[in-house]
Amino acid sequence: MLKTEPAFRAFYGKMPITKERRYFDADGCVLGFHPYWPDGAFRNETTEAGWEAKLAALNEMPPEEIAELTALSKRVSDAVPGAWSIDWLWTIDRGWVLTDMAVASESFCWHEHPNTPKHLSRPDDKPL
């Protein structure tokens, strides 16, 4: 198991919510990124007091983190052709760990986040 520091629990109080990021890459280029968890994911899904402030702190992305994950994501993108979403999880003992990849056009994209790639679209031409 990966060692993480949950900020709070949601979804019937069973799922630990941790620091995660989603990057979008294509053919060696980072297209954009955002925190994994938008606050809308937890409306009516948690009763834990103060979860909004905990999520806001969890979703802060300092410049040094962005630089590190951009470099790591570029390495992944250089190795795997195509356009991908790449999910990163912060672990206590190993730092950032890649946990999942999916076709970028089929992945959730947080529209409201300022670093989201705006030009990606789903196969049905609806914005991500």
C-alpha positions as CSV (number, residue, x, y, z in Angstrom):
1,M,0.0,0.0,0.0
2,L,1.1,3.5,-0.7
3,K,1.6,5.6,2.4
4,T,-0.5,8.8,2.3
5,E,-1.7,11.6,4.6
6,P,-5.5,11.8,4.2
7,A,-6.9,15.4,4.7
8,F,-10.4,14.0,5.4
9,R,-12.7,11.1,4.4
10,A,-15.6,11.1,2.1
11,F,-18.1,8.8,0.3
12,Y,-19.7,7.2,3.3
13,G,-16.6,8.2,5.4
14,K,-14.6,5.4,3.9
15,M,-12.4,7.0,1.2
16,P,-9.3,8.9,2.3
17,I,-8.9,12.1,0.3
18,T,-5.3,12.8,-0.3
19,K,-3.1,15.2,-2.3
20,E,-3.4,14.2,-6.0
21,R,-2.9,16.0,-9.3
22,R,-4.0,15.4,-12.9
23,Y,-1.7,16.5,-15.7
24,F,-2.6,16.5,-19.4
25,D,0.3,15.7,-21.8
26,A,0.6,15.0,-25.5
27,D,3.7,13.8,-27.4
28,G,6.3,15.2,-25.0
29,C,4.4,18.4,-24.1
30,V,2.5,19.3,-20.9
31,L,-0.8,20.8,-22.0
32,G,-2.2,21.7,-18.5
33,F,-2.9,20.4,-15.1
34,H,-5.2,20.8,-12.0
35,P,-5.7,19.3,-8.6
36,Y,-7.5,16.0,-8.8
37,W,-10.4,16.9,-6.5
38,P,-12.7,19.8,-7.2
39,D,-14.9,20.7,-4.3
40,G,-18.0,19.7,-6.2
41,A,-17.0,16.1,-5.9
42,F,-17.8,16.3,-2.2
43,R,-21.1,18.1,-2.0
44,N,-23.4,15.8,0.0
45,E,-20.6,13.2,0.1
46,T,-19.0,14.0,3.4
47,T,-20.2,15.3,6.8
48,E,-16.7,15.8,8.2
49,A,-16.5,19.3,9.7
50,G,-14.1,21.7,7.9
51,W,-13.6,19.6,4.8
52,E,-13.8,22.7,2.5
53,A,-10.8,24.3,4.2
54,K,-8.9,21.0,4.2
55,L,-9.6,20.6,0.5
56,A,-8.5,24.1,-0.3
57,A,-5.2,23.5,1.5
58,L,-4.8,20.2,-0.2
59,N,-5.4,21.7,-3.6
60,E,-2.8,24.5,-3.3
61,M,-0.1,24.0,-5.9
62,P,3.1,25.8,-5.1
63,P,5.5,26.7,-8.0
64,E,8.1,24.1,-6.9
65,E,5.5,21.3,-7.0
66,I,4.3,22.4,-10.5
67,A,7.9,22.4,-11.7
68,E,8.5,18.9,-10.3
69,L,5.3,17.4,-11.7
70,T,5.7,19.2,-15.0
71,A,9.2,17.6,-15.4
72,L,7.9,14.1,-14.3
73,S,4.9,14.4,-16.6
74,K,7.1,15.4,-19.6
75,R,9.3,12.3,-19.0
76,V,6.1,10.1,-19.1
77,S,4.9,11.9,-22.2
78,D,8.2,11.5,-23.9
79,A,8.0,7.7,-23.3
80,V,4.3,7.2,-24.3
81,P,3.0,8.6,-27.6
82,G,-0.4,10.2,-27.7
83,A,-2.4,12.5,-25.5
84,W,-2.9,11.4,-21.9
85,S,-4.2,12.4,-18.5
86,I,-1.6,11.4,-15.9
87,D,-2.6,11.1,-12.2
88,W,-0.1,11.7,-9.5
89,L,-0.4,10.9,-5.8
90,W,1.7,12.4,-3.0
91,T,3.1,9.7,-0.7
92,I,4.9,10.1,2.6
93,D,7.8,7.9,1.9
94,R,8.2,8.1,-1.9
95,G,7.1,11.5,-2.9
96,W,5.0,11.7,-6.1
97,V,3.8,8.4,-7.6
98,L,2.1,8.0,-10.9
99,T,-1.1,6.1,-10.2
100,D,-3.1,6.2,-13.4
101,M,-3.1,7.2,-17.0
102,A,-6.0,7.5,-19.4
103,V,-6.7,8.9,-22.9
104,A,-6.9,12.6,-22.4
105,S,-10.0,13.2,-24.4
106,E,-11.9,10.7,-22.3
107,S,-10.7,12.0,-18.9
108,F,-12.4,14.4,-16.5
109,C,-11.0,17.9,-16.8
110,W,-11.8,20.6,-14.2
111,H,-12.9,23.5,-16.5
112,E,-12.8,26.2,-13.9
113,H,-9.2,25.7,-12.9
114,P,-6.9,28.3,-14.6
115,N,-4.3,25.7,-15.6
116,T,-6.8,23.4,-17.4
117,P,-6.1,22.7,-21.1
118,K,-9.0,24.4,-22.8
119,H,-8.5,22.9,-26.3
120,L,-9.1,19.3,-25.4
121,S,-12.5,17.9,-26.3
122,R,-14.4,14.7,-26.0
123,P,-15.2,12.6,-29.0
124,D,-18.7,14.0,-29.0
125,D,-17.2,17.5,-29.2
126,K,-18.4,18.6,-25.8
127,P,-15.8,20.5,-23.8
128,L,-14.0,18.5,-21.1
